[in-house]
Amino acid sequence: MPEIILHYIWQQGIAKNYPQFTTDGRKVEIIDAGKHNLDAGPDFRDARLRIYTPDGTQYVELVGNVEIHVLSSEWFTHKHQFDPAYDNIIMHVVKRADKQVFNSQGEAPDQMELSIPGNRDWVAEWLHTAKGMDDALMTHRCGVQLLKNPGLLTENWKQTMLIRRLKCKTESIERLLAISLNDWRQAFYISLAHYFGFHTNGVPFEKLAKQTPLAVLNKHRNDLFQLEAILLGQSGLIEPPYAVELDEIERLRQEYGFLQHKFGLQPIAGSLWKRGRMRPQNAPETRLRQFAKLIYSSEFLFSRIIDTTDTNELRALFGSTGMGRDSIDILLINVVVPFKYAYGHKEQALDLIRTIPAENNRIIRQWQTLGQKVYSAADSQALIHLYQTCCEEGKCMDCDVYSPIL
């Protein structure tokens, strides 16, 4: 049973209807499943559980976080044993406990094998009748049918969705070109900045790029410290009350002050950046410094992006930033591939996206729950587009999947 279904069963309180026990035989009463955490960290927070003594006469009531996996060994796959964010887990809920787990303090949280009906028909019926779920795909009639017959979603329809998504991204690029006076390098720079902020800080990163001309950065592209000073200064994150902790922050302020006056730069508001519940590697000041390293180490970046066809060579262009491969692949999917497509290198763009691993997010996990095989980013981008333009909007009549089940 996929993990996403375990999440829903826990969130909707279905598990309360069946006897639950820890792996060492103690009864568990679920008082409150807690709030689903969509950010980094444990899956559910502020859950309330009663764990009874072996004889069932007394209990201790615990409030805290709950982590859910199909197999308990996935705890180690995701490296939770090194992450202090998982130290306050009050229960590790799994479909099968195949291993004892430990947190970063060496302590072993309680584990519980979720006791629920496990047959596929029950899951399909539950998905069809569940109320109050926030995921359109799982509650649509076609979602239930796909669970029974995944082949309703054909490869041809996925290919159509991929092309439509790339055409939508081309329209966005054309709008950037319009405000960049048809300068492909400036448009690429703005788009790249947006995705350096990823989902959390894409908007302020893009705003910063629009207020910081690429020509200004190129004048100082041989001096990494000056590039960092410009970008961090323009972010509004080196001046109170939003100043972040950085090495040499006073030098950065002084250098930015000089360059700001020289070029007439106007910083964005530091309040635009989001910093809560964020790993250090995703913090805006870290991403800004990585962006500075990319500009410093990659002369003629746009031309090299357009001319390079090998996926690993493209990844290497971003290697100087210190970003992980998954983060670099996000840039390839959302910036490099669309720009190649918009620039007229359509077959090259399609060949490239088929070589990049599929994304792993909430939408894709739903499709996988419904039996869809997601082999590459070409598949994941197609399915994301289908979800956002049809499933989420309730436009079933516009979808090829819906026709066979009318």
PyMOL commands that set and color helices and strands:
alter all, ss='L'
color gray80, all
select helices_A, chain A and resi 3-11+14-17+74-77+80-82+84-86+120-129+136-139+141-148+150-152+155-179+184-196+198-211+214-219+224-235+249-263+270-272+280-282+284-297+301-307+311-317+319-321+325-342+346-353+362-369+377-391+396-398+403-405
alter helices_A, ss='H'
color red, helices_A
select strands_A, chain A and resi 20-21+27-32+35-36+44-52+59-71+89-96+111-113
alter strands_A, ss='S'
color yellow, strands_A
deselect
rebuild
show_as cartoon
